[in-house]
């Protein structure tokens, strides 16, 4: 744990990725390390969120994650008006019909929005402008090699750079690019993930990068308990990167409908689908996926076009579901990993950290007893 404590200042190497500032602050105050998903915000709203975290984190360390894809189907030299104009009418009609078939009133303008697209390079730069004005202790990138500008800017601010990887060859490229921390994210994870399981990926990544440079590796994917965290650290991980467990906390940004669905879900109720962002990401399966992945669907659009439909559409779905529309509840979904089957109640983020610590300690004690018993 000393290497992580020295790198980012966390007392307990439990990293909590969340789009909710309350979760980030609570986890860091409890001794873990909160990471705000910065790509959920515009530069203006990110400034507001980070200012709030600074005021509520009690001086504890936290980080920011910004999603800057290495490759985009539409290229990078394109503005939002051009992207909106390229959204096919058949996709718009399909989304409108899907909502109406579930008793949610919608028109064309309700399902296509001129969003701030954080996946475009200039947007990522603007978000970094904001993040580096605050006392963050880690900057993380996903969906490809961390951009050179991110690494250069982080170096100037004395901030370590982390990167998510789903295969050992990606990890090697990231280390050569200069990152300071790797998150080996197995296919069990929620959101954008690869196909290799955490149990296999973590030792593969550690073995692959060790000859190049000593880079701490966090395990991610399906980790919902301190015992799982201890098991991953027994494989050589420096800590755990978690996400789904925080969606089932009282502070989380998820709707009450989705939290109820999490508690009821099993580990087999998730699906990897491109129908939310345009790239495969693991979500809780719902009637949305059955429709978009079905035979009548026009198919998912590439990133970032798919988000222009899914973001405003899901906002309407969740509002209708929380208002009591049972058919809207059937569509309700969010990014979540296979560990959702381990969620049996809604707790505070602070309580989750404390349970992780106790579960971790108990697991370590059990491992030590096994060693001593065999000596």
N, C-alpha and C positions, 0 to 999 in steps of 0.2 A: 504493500500500500504506500510505501514511502515515495516511490517514483511518481505516483499520481498526486500525492500530497504536495510534492515539490513542484510538479508541473503546473497544476491548476489550483492548488490550495484546498482541495476537498479533504475533509477528515475521514470520510467513509466513501469508498469509490463506487457509489451508487449514482449513476447519471440518469436524470429524469428529463426526457424530451417531452415538451408540452407546448401547445399553442396558448395556454392559459397562464397569465402572469402570476395569478394566485398560487398555482401549483409550483411554478418555478421558485418563487420566494419561500414558500413553505418548506420545500425539499431542502433548499440551501440552508435555511435557518435550522433545520433538524440535523444538519451534518452531512447531507448528501450534496449533489451538484445539479442544480436546475439548469436546463437549457431551453431557451425560448425559441420556438419555431418562427423565425423572423419573416419567412416568406408568406405568412398569413396576413401581413400588414402592408400598408403603403408606408413610404418614408415618414410621413406626418404621424400616422398612428403608431408606428414603431417607436418614434421618439417619445410619444406619450406613454407607451407601455414600459419602455426601459427607464424612463424617469420615475415611474411608479415603483418599479422593482428596486431601483436605487434607494428609494425612500422606505422600503418595507423589507429589505433583505438583511438588515442589521449588520451591514458590512461583510456579509458572507459572500463567497465567490459564486459566480454564475456565468453562463455562456450564451451564445446566440448561434442558431443554425440557419444558414441561408442556402436555398436550393438553386444552384446554377448548373443546369444540365450541360454536359460536354457536347451533346449533339441534339439538334432540334430539326424536325422534318421540314419546317418552313424556312430554315436559315435564321440568321440574326439581324439582317438588314431589312427590317420590315416593321411598320408601325401598327398600332392597335386597330385603326380604321381599316387597313388592308386585311388584317386577320379576320375581323368581323365580316368583311365583305366576302371572304372565301368560305364562310360556313354554309354548307349546302342547304337548300330549302328543305330537302327530304329529311335531314336531321332535325331541323327546327320543328317540322310538322310531326315527326315521330315523338319528340319530347312533349309537345303540346297535347297530342292525343293520349300519351301515357298518363299525363297528369289528369286530364279530363276523365279518362277511364277509371281513375281512382278518386273521383269526386273532388278534384282540386281545380278550381277555375284558373285558366291561364290563356294568354294570347302570345303572339310572336315576341313582342317586346318583353314579355315576362321570362323568357327562357334563353335569351341571348343578351348579354350585357357587355358593355365596354369596360371590362375590368382592368385594374392595374395588374399587369402580368409580371410577377416577380421572377419568372423563369427567363425573361429576356436579359441579356448581359447588362444593358444600361440600368435596368431596374435593380439588378444585383449590386451594381456599383453604388447606386443611390442608397440602398439599404445598408451597405457597408459604411458609407459616409456617416450614417446615423449611429450604427453600432460602435464604431471606433471612437465616438465622442463620449462613450460611457466606460466605466471601469470593468469591462468584461474580462474574463480570465480564459476564454476559449472561443474560437471561431470555427465553425464546422460547416463543411460543404457536403452535399449529396448529389447523386446522379452524375458521376464522372469525376475526372481528375480536378482537383482544386485549382481554380484559375491562378495563373502566375500573379495577377494583380492582387488577389486575396492573400497569397503567401507574402508578397512583397510588403503590402500594407500592414499585415499583421506583424511582420518582423519590425517594422518601424515603430509600432506601438507596443512591442514587447508582449504580444499575445500569441500563444501557441495555436496551431491550426490542426484541426482534426478532419478526417474524411471517412465516410461510410463506404464499405466495400462488400461485394457479394461473392467474390472469387479471389483465389490467391494471386492470379496474374494481375488483377486490378490493384491488389495491395502492393505488389512490387512496383507498379507504375506510380502509385501514390508516394511511396517512400522515395523513389528517384526524383519525384517532383518537389520533394522537400517538406512533406507534412510531418507533424510532431506526434500525432496520435492517430491510431486506426480504430475504427469501429467495425468489427467483423460481424456483419448482419446476416443471419441465416434466413432461409426461406420461410421459417415460421413467423417471421416478423410482420407487423402491420405496415401499411404504406408500401413504398417502392422497395422491392426486395428481389433477390435472386432466387435460385432454386436449390442451392446446396444447404443442407441442414446445419444448424448452429454447432451441433456436436462434432461434425466433420470439419466445418469451415474454420473454426477457431484454431485448432492445432495446425491445420494446413497453412493458415496465414502466418502464425507465429514461426513456424518452421521456414516458410518462404522468405520472410523479411529479416530473420536473425542474421544471416551472413552479410547483409547489406548495411544495416544500421540498427541500433538498439531503439526500437520504437514501441512504446506501450500499446497493447492491443486490448480493447474492450470487447466483451462478448455481448451480442445482441440477437434477439429473436426468440420469442416464447418464454422469456425470463419473467416470472411473476412472483417468485419467492426468494428468500434469502438462501435457502438450501440449493436452489438452482444456481444462484450466484456463486456460492461456495464451490459447487461442482465445476463451474466454468473456470474459476480461479485455480482449482486443482489441476486443470489442463494447461495452465500457464497464462490465462487472461489476467490483466491488471485490474479489472473491475467489470461492472456490468452497465450496459446502456439499455435503458428500458423506456417504453412508451405506452403500451396498451394498458398497463396496470393503473396509470394515472387518469385514464378516461373514465374509470369507475370510482372517482373520488368526488366528494361533495363540491370541491372547488372547480372541477373541470368544466370546459366550455361545451361539452356534449349535452344534448337535449335530455330531458327526463325520459322521453320515449326511448331513446337509444340506450340510456343507462339500464332501463328495465330489460331491454333486449339483450344487453350484455350479460346480465345476471342469469337470464334464461338460456343463453346460448351454450352450445357444446364446442369442442375444439374442431369439429367437422363442419361448423356452420360458417366458415370463412371461405373466401374465393379470391384468387388472383385474377384481376380483370383490368382491362385498359379503358373501361367505360366511364371512368371518373376523371382521369387526367390525360389519357392518351398513351400512357405507358403502363405496363403491368404493375399493379399495386394490390396488396391484400386488404380486403374489406370484409365487413359482415355481409353475408349474402342476403339479398332481399329481392322483392319483385322487380326492382330496378334492373338487377343483373339478369334475371330470367328474361326480361323483355329485350334489353340491349344485346344480350348474347344469343337471343332466339332467332328463329328462321325468318321472321318478318322485319328484323332490325336492319337499318342501313349500315351498321357497323360503327365501331368507335372511330372518332377522328384523331389525328395525331396531336401530340402536345405542341403548342398550348391551346389549340382550337377546342378540344373537348371540354376544357375547363370553362370556356365561355358559355357552354350550355349547362354543365353540371353544377357549377357554383350557384347561379341564381335559382336553378331548378330545385336543388336540395334545400335551399333556404325556404322555399315555398313548402316543400314536403315536410320539413321539420316543424314549421309553424302550424301547418294543418294537423299534423300528428299530435302535437302538444295541445291543440285545441279540441282534441277528442275524435278526429276523423279516423275510424278504424282502417279504412282503405289506404289512407296516407301512411299509417303505421306500417303497413305491409311493404311500403317503399323505403322506409327509413333505414339509413345505413351510414357507416363511417369507417374510416381506416382502423383496423384492429387485427392483431395477430392471433395465431392459433391458441395462444395462452388464455384466450377469453374463456375457455372451458374451466379455468381455475378460479374465475371470478364468481363469488357467491353472495357478495353484499357490496354496498356502497359505503366507503369509509373516508375519513379525512386524509389528506396527503401526509400530514404529520404522523398519523397513526400507521400509514403504510410504511413510512421510513422506519419507524420504531419496530414494526413487525419484521421488516427485512433484517434489521440489525440482530434481533433476538433469534430469528430463524437461522441467520448466517452463523451466529455464535454456536447455536445448538448443533448445526451441521459440522462445524469444525471440530467441536468436542467429540462428536460421533466418529469422525475420521481419525482423530488422534487416538481414541480408544481402540479402534480397529488396528492401528499400527502397534500400539503398545500391547494389545492382546496377542499379536502375532510375533512379538519380539522374543 
